[in-house]
Amino acid sequence: MPKTAAIALAPSSSLFSRLLATIDRLLLAYAEMTIKNGDVPRFGL
């Protein structure tokens, strides 16, 4: 029996998931800037 252990690594991210992550980061940055500038409409709350 070998004395080393095999580690199962997750497969590398697909191109589609990386694209979605990039879009998500851009939208989050835009939302943070919008909130910081006070451009968010208030809905009577």
PDBQT receptor file of N, H, CA, C and O in Angstrom, charges set to zero:
ATOM      1  N   MET A   1       0.853  -1.182   0.000  1.00  0.00    +0.000 N 
ATOM      2  CA  MET A   1       0.000   0.000   0.000  1.00  0.00    +0.000 C 
ATOM      3  C   MET A   1       0.900   1.246   0.000  1.00  0.00    +0.000 C 
ATOM      4  O   MET A   1       1.826   1.340   0.805  1.00  0.00    +0.000 OA
ATOM      5  N   PRO A   2       0.629   2.194  -0.896  1.00  0.00    +0.000 N 
ATOM      6  CA  PRO A   2       1.470   3.398  -0.940  1.00  0.00    +0.000 C 
ATOM      7  C   PRO A   2       1.249   4.269   0.291  1.00  0.00    +0.000 C 
ATOM      8  O   PRO A   2       0.174   4.272   0.890  1.00  0.00    +0.000 OA
ATOM      9  N   LYS A   3       2.287   5.002   0.648  1.00  0.00    +0.000 N 
ATOM     10  H   LYS A   3       3.161   4.999   0.162  1.00  0.00    +0.000 HD
ATOM     11  CA  LYS A   3       2.204   5.864   1.833  1.00  0.00    +0.000 C 
ATOM     12  C   LYS A   3       1.733   7.275   1.485  1.00  0.00    +0.000 C 
ATOM     13  O   LYS A   3       1.609   8.118   2.373  1.00  0.00    +0.000 OA
ATOM     14  N   THR A   4       1.472   7.541   0.217  1.00  0.00    +0.000 N 
ATOM     15  H   THR A   4       1.573   6.856  -0.505  1.00  0.00    +0.000 HD
ATOM     16  CA  THR A   4       0.975   8.869  -0.182  1.00  0.00    +0.000 C 
ATOM     17  C   THR A   4      -0.528   8.805  -0.364  1.00  0.00    +0.000 C 
ATOM     18  O   THR A   4      -1.082   7.754  -0.687  1.00  0.00    +0.000 OA
ATOM     19  N   ALA A   5      -1.168   9.912  -0.160  1.00  0.00    +0.000 N 
ATOM     20  H   ALA A   5      -0.718  10.766   0.102  1.00  0.00    +0.000 HD
ATOM     21  CA  ALA A   5      -2.621   9.996  -0.317  1.00  0.00    +0.000 C 
ATOM     22  C   ALA A   5      -2.944  10.781  -1.581  1.00  0.00    +0.000 C 
ATOM     23  O   ALA A   5      -2.299  11.787  -1.880  1.00  0.00    +0.000 OA
ATOM     24  N   ALA A   6      -3.921  10.328  -2.303  1.00  0.00    +0.000 N 
ATOM     25  H   ALA A   6      -4.445   9.512  -2.061  1.00  0.00    +0.000 HD
ATOM     26  CA  ALA A   6      -4.364  11.035  -3.501  1.00  0.00    +0.000 C 
ATOM     27  C   ALA A   6      -5.449  12.027  -3.104  1.00  0.00    +0.000 C 
ATOM     28  O   ALA A   6      -6.358  11.699  -2.341  1.00  0.00    +0.000 OA
ATOM     29  N   ILE A   7      -5.344  13.224  -3.621  1.00  0.00    +0.000 N 
ATOM     30  H   ILE A   7      -4.605  13.490  -4.241  1.00  0.00    +0.000 HD
ATOM     31  CA  ILE A   7      -6.336  14.263  -3.335  1.00  0.00    +0.000 C 
ATOM     32  C   ILE A   7      -7.155  14.493  -4.596  1.00  0.00    +0.000 C 
ATOM     33  O   ILE A   7      -6.606  14.763  -5.664  1.00  0.00    +0.000 OA
ATOM     34  N   ALA A   8      -8.452  14.388  -4.467  1.00  0.00    +0.000 N 
ATOM     35  H   ALA A   8      -8.898  14.170  -3.599  1.00  0.00    +0.000 HD
ATOM     36  CA  ALA A   8      -9.327  14.632  -5.609  1.00  0.00    +0.000 C 
ATOM     37  C   ALA A   8      -9.560  16.133  -5.732  1.00  0.00    +0.000 C 
ATOM     38  O   ALA A   8     -10.141  16.753  -4.841  1.00  0.00    +0.000 OA
ATOM     39  N   LEU A   9      -9.108  16.706  -6.829  1.00  0.00    +0.000 N 
ATOM     40  H   LEU A   9      -8.636  16.202  -7.553  1.00  0.00    +0.000 HD
ATOM     41  CA  LEU A   9      -9.284  18.141  -7.056  1.00  0.00    +0.000 C 
ATOM     42  C   LEU A   9     -10.526  18.380  -7.900  1.00  0.00    +0.000 C 
ATOM     43  O   LEU A   9     -10.868  17.583  -8.774  1.00  0.00    +0.000 OA
ATOM     44  N   ALA A  10     -11.181  19.472  -7.626  1.00  0.00    +0.000 N 
ATOM     45  H   ALA A  10     -10.903  20.119  -6.917  1.00  0.00    +0.000 HD
ATOM     46  CA  ALA A  10     -12.357  19.833  -8.412  1.00  0.00    +0.000 C 
ATOM     47  C   ALA A  10     -11.915  20.202  -9.822  1.00  0.00    +0.000 C 
ATOM     48  O   ALA A  10     -10.842  20.779  -9.997  1.00  0.00    +0.000 OA
ATOM     49  N   PRO A  11     -12.714  19.883 -10.819  1.00  0.00    +0.000 N 
ATOM     50  CA  PRO A  11     -12.333  20.247 -12.186  1.00  0.00    +0.000 C 
ATOM     51  C   PRO A  11     -12.254  21.763 -12.336  1.00  0.00    +0.000 C 
ATOM     52  O   PRO A  11     -12.959  22.504 -11.651  1.00  0.00    +0.000 OA
ATOM     53  N   SER A  12     -11.402  22.203 -13.225  1.00  0.00    +0.000 N 
ATOM     54  H   SER A  12     -10.829  21.601 -13.781  1.00  0.00    +0.000 HD
ATOM     55  CA  SER A  12     -11.244  23.644 -13.418  1.00  0.00    +0.000 C 
ATOM     56  C   SER A  12     -12.564  24.257 -13.882  1.00  0.00    +0.000 C 
ATOM     57  O   SER A  12     -13.381  23.603 -14.531  1.00  0.00    +0.000 OA
ATOM     58  N   SER A  13     -12.744  25.487 -13.545  1.00  0.00    +0.000 N 
ATOM     59  H   SER A  13     -12.081  26.019 -13.018  1.00  0.00    +0.000 HD
ATOM     60  CA  SER A  13     -13.989  26.178 -13.879  1.00  0.00    +0.000 C 
ATOM     61  C   SER A  13     -14.173  26.253 -15.389  1.00  0.00    +0.000 C 
ATOM     62  O   SER A  13     -13.224  26.465 -16.144  1.00  0.00    +0.000 OA
ATOM     63  N   SER A  14     -15.389  26.076 -15.793  1.00  0.00    +0.000 N 
ATOM     64  H   SER A  14     -16.160  25.904 -15.179  1.00  0.00    +0.000 HD
ATOM     65  CA  SER A  14     -15.671  26.171 -17.218  1.00  0.00    +0.000 C 
ATOM     66  C   SER A  14     -15.662  27.639 -17.639  1.00  0.00    +0.000 C 
ATOM     67  O   SER A  14     -15.746  28.545 -16.809  1.00  0.00    +0.000 OA
ATOM     68  N   LEU A  15     -15.561  27.839 -18.910  1.00  0.00    +0.000 N 
ATOM     69  H   LEU A  15     -15.493  27.103 -19.583  1.00  0.00    +0.000 HD
ATOM     70  CA  LEU A  15     -15.540  29.200 -19.448  1.00  0.00    +0.000 C 
ATOM     71  C   LEU A  15     -16.842  29.923 -19.129  1.00  0.00    +0.000 C 
ATOM     72  O   LEU A  15     -16.836  31.118 -18.832  1.00  0.00    +0.000 OA
ATOM     73  N   PHE A  16     -17.948  29.207 -19.191  1.00  0.00    +0.000 N 
ATOM     74  H   PHE A  16     -17.953  28.237 -19.432  1.00  0.00    +0.000 HD
ATOM     75  CA  PHE A  16     -19.248  29.817 -18.914  1.00  0.00    +0.000 C 
ATOM     76  C   PHE A  16     -19.348  30.294 -17.463  1.00  0.00    +0.000 C 
ATOM     77  O   PHE A  16     -19.862  31.382 -17.203  1.00  0.00    +0.000 OA
ATOM     78  N   SER A  17     -18.861  29.487 -16.521  1.00  0.00    +0.000 N 
ATOM     79  H   SER A  17     -18.444  28.604 -16.732  1.00  0.00    +0.000 HD
ATOM     80  CA  SER A  17     -18.951  29.896 -15.116  1.00  0.00    +0.000 C 
ATOM     81  C   SER A  17     -18.031  31.082 -14.835  1.00  0.00    +0.000 C 
ATOM     82  O   SER A  17     -18.358  31.945 -14.020  1.00  0.00    +0.000 OA
ATOM     83  N   ARG A  18     -16.882  31.127 -15.507  1.00  0.00    +0.000 N 
ATOM     84  H   ARG A  18     -16.615  30.426 -16.169  1.00  0.00    +0.000 HD
ATOM     85  CA  ARG A  18     -15.997  32.288 -15.340  1.00  0.00    +0.000 C 
ATOM     86  C   ARG A  18     -16.634  33.548 -15.911  1.00  0.00    +0.000 C 
ATOM     87  O   ARG A  18     -16.496  34.633 -15.347  1.00  0.00    +0.000 OA
ATOM     88  N   LEU A  19     -17.334  33.397 -17.040  1.00  0.00    +0.000 N 
ATOM     89  H   LEU A  19     -17.445  32.515 -17.498  1.00  0.00    +0.000 HD
ATOM     90  CA  LEU A  19     -18.030  34.538 -17.639  1.00  0.00    +0.000 C 
ATOM     91  C   LEU A  19     -19.117  35.058 -16.704  1.00  0.00    +0.000 C 
ATOM     92  O   LEU A  19     -19.245  36.266 -16.505  1.00  0.00    +0.000 OA
ATOM     93  N   LEU A  20     -19.898  34.143 -16.132  1.00  0.00    +0.000 N 
ATOM     94  H   LEU A  20     -19.794  33.161 -16.293  1.00  0.00    +0.000 HD
ATOM     95  CA  LEU A  20     -20.944  34.560 -15.195  1.00  0.00    +0.000 C 
ATOM     96  C   LEU A  20     -20.354  35.233 -13.954  1.00  0.00    +0.000 C 
ATOM     97  O   LEU A  20     -20.914  36.209 -13.456  1.00  0.00    +0.000 OA
ATOM     98  N   ALA A  21     -19.243  34.727 -13.461  1.00  0.00    +0.000 N 
ATOM     99  H   ALA A  21     -18.788  33.934 -13.866  1.00  0.00    +0.000 HD
ATOM    100  CA  ALA A  21     -18.604  35.341 -12.300  1.00  0.00    +0.000 C 
ATOM    101  C   ALA A  21     -18.120  36.749 -12.620  1.00  0.00    +0.000 C 
ATOM    102  O   ALA A  21     -18.225  37.643 -11.780  1.00  0.00    +0.000 OA
ATOM    103  N   THR A  22     -17.593  36.956 -13.817  1.00  0.00    +0.000 N 
ATOM    104  H   THR A  22     -17.508  36.229 -14.498  1.00  0.00    +0.000 HD
ATOM    105  CA  THR A  22     -17.138  38.287 -14.224  1.00  0.00    +0.000 C 
ATOM    106  C   THR A  22     -18.307  39.254 -14.336  1.00  0.00    +0.000 C 
ATOM    107  O   THR A  22     -18.224  40.389 -13.869  1.00  0.00    +0.000 OA
ATOM    108  N   ILE A  23     -19.399  38.806 -14.955  1.00  0.00    +0.000 N 
ATOM    109  H   ILE A  23     -19.466  37.883 -15.335  1.00  0.00    +0.000 HD
ATOM    110  CA  ILE A  23     -20.593  39.651 -15.074  1.00  0.00    +0.000 C 
ATOM    111  C   ILE A  23     -21.138  39.988 -13.692  1.00  0.00    +0.000 C 
ATOM    112  O   ILE A  23     -21.554  41.121 -13.446  1.00  0.00    +0.000 OA
ATOM    113  N   ASP A  24     -21.137  39.010 -12.790  1.00  0.00    +0.000 N 
ATOM    114  H   ASP A  24     -20.799  38.090 -12.990  1.00  0.00    +0.000 HD
ATOM    115  CA  ASP A  24     -21.620  39.228 -11.431  1.00  0.00    +0.000 C 
ATOM    116  C   ASP A  24     -20.783  40.283 -10.716  1.00  0.00    +0.000 C 
ATOM    117  O   ASP A  24     -21.319  41.149 -10.026  1.00  0.00    +0.000 OA
ATOM    118  N   ARG A  25     -19.457  40.203 -10.887  1.00  0.00    +0.000 N 
ATOM    119  H   ARG A  25     -19.021  39.499 -11.448  1.00  0.00    +0.000 HD
ATOM    120  CA  ARG A  25     -18.578  41.191 -10.246  1.00  0.00    +0.000 C 
ATOM    121  C   ARG A  25     -18.831  42.587 -10.796  1.00  0.00    +0.000 C 
ATOM    122  O   ARG A  25     -18.848  43.557 -10.038  1.00  0.00    +0.000 OA
ATOM    123  N   LEU A  26     -19.030  42.698 -12.115  1.00  0.00    +0.000 N 
ATOM    124  H   LEU A  26     -19.016  41.910 -12.730  1.00  0.00    +0.000 HD
ATOM    125  CA  LEU A  26     -19.295  44.006 -12.717  1.00  0.00    +0.000 C 
ATOM    126  C   LEU A  26     -20.622  44.589 -12.224  1.00  0.00    +0.000 C 
ATOM    127  O   LEU A  26     -20.698  45.776 -11.907  1.00  0.00    +0.000 OA
ATOM    128  N   LEU A  27     -21.663  43.759 -12.159  1.00  0.00    +0.000 N 
ATOM    129  H   LEU A  27     -21.601  42.795 -12.416  1.00  0.00    +0.000 HD
ATOM    130  CA  LEU A  27     -22.959  44.244 -11.681  1.00  0.00    +0.000 C 
ATOM    131  C   LEU A  27     -22.895  44.661 -10.213  1.00  0.00    +0.000 C 
ATOM    132  O   LEU A  27     -23.512  45.650  -9.819  1.00  0.00    +0.000 OA
ATOM    133  N   LEU A  28     -22.156  43.913  -9.411  1.00  0.00    +0.000 N 
ATOM    134  H   LEU A  28     -21.654  43.110  -9.731  1.00  0.00    +0.000 HD
ATOM    135  CA  LEU A  28     -22.020  44.264  -7.997  1.00  0.00    +0.000 C 
ATOM    136  C   LEU A  28     -21.282  45.590  -7.837  1.00  0.00    +0.000 C 
ATOM    137  O   LEU A  28     -21.663  46.422  -7.014  1.00  0.00    +0.000 OA
ATOM    138  N   ALA A  29     -20.234  45.784  -8.619  1.00  0.00    +0.000 N 
ATOM    139  H   ALA A  29     -19.924  45.108  -9.288  1.00  0.00    +0.000 HD
ATOM    140  CA  ALA A  29     -19.494  47.050  -8.555  1.00  0.00    +0.000 C 
ATOM    141  C   ALA A  29     -20.388  48.213  -8.974  1.00  0.00    +0.000 C 
ATOM    142  O   ALA A  29     -20.349  49.281  -8.361  1.00  0.00    +0.000 OA
ATOM    143  N   TYR A  30     -21.195  48.008 -10.019  1.00  0.00    +0.000 N 
ATOM    144  H   TYR A  30     -21.226  47.141 -10.517  1.00  0.00    +0.000 HD
ATOM    145  CA  TYR A  30     -22.114  49.056 -10.468  1.00  0.00    +0.000 C 
ATOM    146  C   TYR A  30     -23.151  49.370  -9.389  1.00  0.00    +0.000 C 
ATOM    147  O   TYR A  30     -23.456  50.536  -9.141  1.00  0.00    +0.000 OA
ATOM    148  N   ALA A  31     -23.691  48.332  -8.750  1.00  0.00    +0.000 N 
ATOM    149  H   ALA A  31     -23.443  47.385  -8.952  1.00  0.00    +0.000 HD
ATOM    150  CA  ALA A  31     -24.680  48.548  -7.691  1.00  0.00    +0.000 C 
ATOM    151  C   ALA A  31     -24.073  49.295  -6.512  1.00  0.00    +0.000 C 
ATOM    152  O   ALA A  31     -24.712  50.173  -5.933  1.00  0.00    +0.000 OA
ATOM    153  N   GLU A  32     -22.836  48.948  -6.154  1.00  0.00    +0.000 N 
ATOM    154  H   GLU A  32     -22.316  48.234  -6.624  1.00  0.00    +0.000 HD
ATOM    155  CA  GLU A  32     -22.189  49.649  -5.036  1.00  0.00    +0.000 C 
ATOM    156  C   GLU A  32     -21.967  51.119  -5.366  1.00  0.00    +0.000 C 
ATOM    157  O   GLU A  32     -22.165  51.979  -4.509  1.00  0.00    +0.000 OA
ATOM    158  N   MET A  33     -21.560  51.419  -6.597  1.00  0.00    +0.000 N 
ATOM    159  H   MET A  33     -21.399  50.720  -7.294  1.00  0.00    +0.000 HD
ATOM    160  CA  MET A  33     -21.374  52.825  -6.996  1.00  0.00    +0.000 C 
ATOM    161  C   MET A  33     -22.696  53.574  -6.989  1.00  0.00    +0.000 C 
ATOM    162  O   MET A  33     -22.757  54.729  -6.567  1.00  0.00    +0.000 OA
ATOM    163  N   THR A  34     -23.750  52.922  -7.453  1.00  0.00    +0.000 N 
ATOM    164  H   THR A  34     -23.700  51.984  -7.795  1.00  0.00    +0.000 HD
ATOM    165  CA  THR A  34     -25.069  53.557  -7.496  1.00  0.00    +0.000 C 
ATOM    166  C   THR A  34     -25.555  53.880  -6.094  1.00  0.00    +0.000 C 
ATOM    167  O   THR A  34     -26.081  54.966  -5.850  1.00  0.00    +0.000 OA
ATOM    168  N   ILE A  35     -25.382  52.946  -5.176  1.00  0.00    +0.000 N 
ATOM    169  H   ILE A  35     -24.955  52.064  -5.374  1.00  0.00    +0.000 HD
ATOM    170  CA  ILE A  35     -25.800  53.178  -3.789  1.00  0.00    +0.000 C 
ATOM    171  C   ILE A  35     -24.962  54.286  -3.167  1.00  0.00    +0.000 C 
ATOM    172  O   ILE A  35     -25.488  55.138  -2.452  1.00  0.00    +0.000 OA
ATOM    173  N   LYS A  36     -23.653  54.278  -3.438  1.00  0.00    +0.000 N 
ATOM    174  H   LYS A  36     -23.225  53.586  -4.019  1.00  0.00    +0.000 HD
ATOM    175  CA  LYS A  36     -22.756  55.295  -2.883  1.00  0.00    +0.000 C 
ATOM    176  C   LYS A  36     -23.137  56.690  -3.376  1.00  0.00    +0.000 C 
ATOM    177  O   LYS A  36     -23.046  57.660  -2.624  1.00  0.00    +0.000 OA
ATOM    178  N   ASN A  37     -23.567  56.795  -4.645  1.00  0.00    +0.000 N 
ATOM    179  H   ASN A  37     -23.641  56.007  -5.256  1.00  0.00    +0.000 HD
ATOM    180  CA  ASN A  37     -23.945  58.089  -5.217  1.00  0.00    +0.000 C 
ATOM    181  C   ASN A  37     -25.347  58.527  -4.813  1.00  0.00    +0.000 C 
ATOM    182  O   ASN A  37     -25.736  59.665  -5.073  1.00  0.00    +0.000 OA
ATOM    183  N   GLY A  38     -26.109  57.639  -4.183  1.00  0.00    +0.000 N 
ATOM    184  H   GLY A  38     -25.793  56.714  -3.972  1.00  0.00    +0.000 HD
ATOM    185  CA  GLY A  38     -27.455  57.988  -3.762  1.00  0.00    +0.000 C 
ATOM    186  C   GLY A  38     -28.463  57.975  -4.883  1.00  0.00    +0.000 C 
ATOM    187  O   GLY A  38     -29.486  58.655  -4.798  1.00  0.00    +0.000 OA
ATOM    188  N   ASP A  39     -28.203  57.215  -5.936  1.00  0.00    +0.000 N 
ATOM    189  H   ASP A  39     -27.372  56.663  -6.005  1.00  0.00    +0.000 HD
ATOM    190  CA  ASP A  39     -29.098  57.184  -7.089  1.00  0.00    +0.000 C 
ATOM    191  C   ASP A  39     -30.162  56.100  -6.988  1.00  0.00    +0.000 C 
ATOM    192  O   ASP A  39     -30.890  55.865  -7.953  1.00  0.00    +0.000 OA
ATOM    193  N   VAL A  40     -30.267  55.447  -5.863  1.00  0.00    +0.000 N 
ATOM    194  H   VAL A  40     -29.676  55.638  -5.079  1.00  0.00    +0.000 HD
ATOM    195  CA  VAL A  40     -31.224  54.352  -5.715  1.00  0.00    +0.000 C 
ATOM    196  C   VAL A  40     -32.600  54.955  -5.407  1.00  0.00    +0.000 C 
ATOM    197  O   VAL A  40     -32.739  55.723  -4.455  1.00  0.00    +0.000 OA
ATOM    198  N   PRO A  41     -33.614  54.609  -6.207  1.00  0.00    +0.000 N 
ATOM    199  CA  PRO A  41     -34.957  55.134  -5.918  1.00  0.00    +0.000 C 
ATOM    200  C   PRO A  41     -35.517  54.525  -4.647  1.00  0.00    +0.000 C 
ATOM    201  O   PRO A  41     -35.270  53.359  -4.339  1.00  0.00    +0.000 OA
ATOM    202  N   ARG A  42     -36.261  55.313  -3.925  1.00  0.00    +0.000 N 
ATOM    203  H   ARG A  42     -36.462  56.260  -4.175  1.00  0.00    +0.000 HD
ATOM    204  CA  ARG A  42     -36.896  54.823  -2.692  1.00  0.00    +0.000 C 
ATOM    205  C   ARG A  42     -38.337  54.499  -2.991  1.00  0.00    +0.000 C 
ATOM    206  O   ARG A  42     -39.025  55.266  -3.664  1.00  0.00    +0.000 OA
ATOM    207  N   PHE A  43     -38.800  53.366  -2.494  1.00  0.00    +0.000 N 
ATOM    208  H   PHE A  43     -38.240  52.743  -1.947  1.00  0.00    +0.000 HD
ATOM    209  CA  PHE A  43     -40.146  52.905  -2.773  1.00  0.00    +0.000 C 
ATOM    210  C   PHE A  43     -41.043  53.049  -1.552  1.00  0.00    +0.000 C 
ATOM    211  O   PHE A  43     -41.759  52.115  -1.189  1.00  0.00    +0.000 OA
ATOM    212  N   GLY A  44     -41.006  54.204  -0.925  1.00  0.00    +0.000 N 
ATOM    213  H   GLY A  44     -40.424  54.962  -1.220  1.00  0.00    +0.000 HD
ATOM    214  CA  GLY A  44     -41.886  54.495   0.190  1.00  0.00    +0.000 C 
ATOM    215  C   GLY A  44     -41.551  53.772   1.480  1.00  0.00    +0.000 C 
ATOM    216  O   GLY A  44     -42.408  53.616   2.349  1.00  0.00    +0.000 OA
ATOM    217  N   LEU A  45     -40.310  53.332   1.608  1.00  0.00    +0.000 N 
ATOM    218  H   LEU A  45     -39.614  53.459   0.902  1.00  0.00    +0.000 HD
ATOM    219  CA  LEU A  45     -39.934  52.653   2.864  1.00  0.00    +0.000 C 
ATOM    220  C   LEU A  45     -39.270  53.606   3.815  1.00  0.00    +0.000 C 
ATOM    221  O   LEU A  45     -38.888  53.212   4.917  1.00  0.00    +0.000 OA
TER     222      LEU A  45
